[in-house]
Amino acid sequence: MPGLVPSVEVVRTDITALAVDAIVNAANSSLLGGGGVDGAIHRAAGPELLAACRRVGRCHTGQAVLTPGFRLKARFVIHAVGPVWNGGGSGERELLRRTYLSALGVARTEPEIRSIAFPAISTGAYGFPREEAARIALEVLRDHAREFDRIVAAVFTEADLALYRDTLAALP
């Protein structure tokens, strides 16, 4: 439709159940699974994902790598390593921004990825303040929405759904 501005879709869902080309995993640097969304993605994808991650090796904070999705509806998983929050004085905001940009960059290298879903990276065990993380994520995703057919911010709680919707509406 002419004049339609691409946007980010915000949904409350289990990211492992989304029918998109790629889902982003809020991974740790070992890529070997963990808690939260990382553990859920590894469980849903099956043991083949762990084997693929072992072949890849480590991934540094602010970077992302691609693996197949195996048993997921998504054909690919983009493992993105966000920063641990240390009070904000250690470049955490820029590292989180770089994490989202890196995941989008990895997605652009695979022509079959036209739709992509992101969790709230670094907001669980890594302790990034949810409001700041939402603003950073949504700014980056909104700025790159034209590059994909669909970008989803997949949140897990009603509180995060409200936060993301309000944040997206308030972006300049």
N, C-alpha and C positions, 0 to 999 in steps of 0.2 A: 504494500500500500504506500503510495507516494507520501513523503513527509513524515512517515512513522519513524520515530527515534528508537533504535534498539535499546532494550533495557535489560536489567537483571531481574530474573524471576526469584522471588523469595518464597520458599516452601518449608513447612515443618514436615519432616519425613525421615525415614531411615535411608541414608544415602546409599546403602548397599542394595536397595531394592529399586533404585531409579533406572529407568530405561533411557540412558544417555550413552553417547559414544565413549566417554571417559568420566571417571570419578577421580577426584583428588583425594589422596590419603594424607592426613596430618601425621606424617611419619616421624620417627626418631632417626638419628643419623645412622644407626646400624641397619635399618630397613627390615629388621627381623620381627616386627610385630611388637605390640605393647598393649596398653589399655585404651579405653575410649574408642574413638572412631578407627584408630589404627588396628586395634584388636578385632573390632567388628568386621572390618574389611578383610583381614587375614582369615577369619573364621568363615566368612561367606564365600570367599574366593577359593578356599581349599588349600591343601598342602603344596600344590603346584606354585602358588604365589610365593610362599616362603623359599622354595627352591630357586625360583627366578630371582628373588631379592638377594639370595646368597651369591648368585652368579654376578649380579651387579656390583655387590660390595657396599661400601659406605657412601653416604651422600652428606655433604656439608650443609650447615645452616644457611638458608637463603637460596638453596639450589633444589632442583627437582630432577627426577628420572622416570622413565616410562617402562612399564611391564604390561604383559597381557592381563586381562581381567579374569581369565580362567572361568570359574563357575558363576561369576557375577553376570547380571544383565548387561552391564557396561563391558564393552570389548577391551578397554584399556584402563589401567590404573596409573595415575601420575602421582608418584610419591614425592611430597614436598615437605622439607624440613624447616619448620618455623623456629623462631628464637624463644628461648626461655626468658621470661620477664625478670629483670634484675633491678627494678625500680625506674627504668626509663633512661638512665644515664649511660648506657652501654651500646647505644645505637640500635636498640630493639625495634623501634618504629620503622627505621629504614630497612632493617633485616626482614621484617614482616612484609613490607611493601615488595622487597626483592623476591621473597618467597612466592608471592602471588604472581609477580611478573615472570619468574622462572617457570612456574607451572604453565602459564599461558604460552610462553615461548616453546616449551616442550610440546604442548598441544599443537602449535602451529607447524611443527616438524612432521606431524603425521596427518597426511591429507584426509584420512578417514574420520578424523575427529572434527565434527561440526557442532556437537553439543557436549557440554561439560558441566559437571556439578562440583561445587566446592563446599567443604565443611568450614566451620569457624576455626581456622588454624591457630594454634598456640593458646587457645583460651581455656583448655582443660588443665591438665597437670602442669603445663608450662606457665600458667598463671598470668597470661597477658590480660590486662583489663578489657572486659568484653566491649565496652562502649568504644574504646580507642581501636580495638581490633575490627569491630564492625565498620567503623568509618573508613579505615585504611582499606579493608577488603572491598567494600562497596565502591569506593572511589576508583580503585584499580579495575575492578570488574566492569563497572559502568564505562570507563574510558576505553575498554577493549571489546565492548558488546558487539560492535559492528563486524568484528572479525569472525564471529561464530553465528550459527543459526539460533543457538540457545545457550545461555549461561544461567545456571541455577545456583543460588546460595541456599544450601540445604542445612537447615537448623533443626535441632532436636527437641527444644522445649518451647512452650508457649511464650515464655518470657523473652527468649531469643528471637522468636518470630516477631513479636511486637517491637523489640529493639531494632531489628534489621529493617522492618518496614518503615518505622519512624525515621531511622537514619537515612535510608534511601530517599525518602520524601524530602528530607531537609538538606540534601546535598545541593550545592550551588550548580 
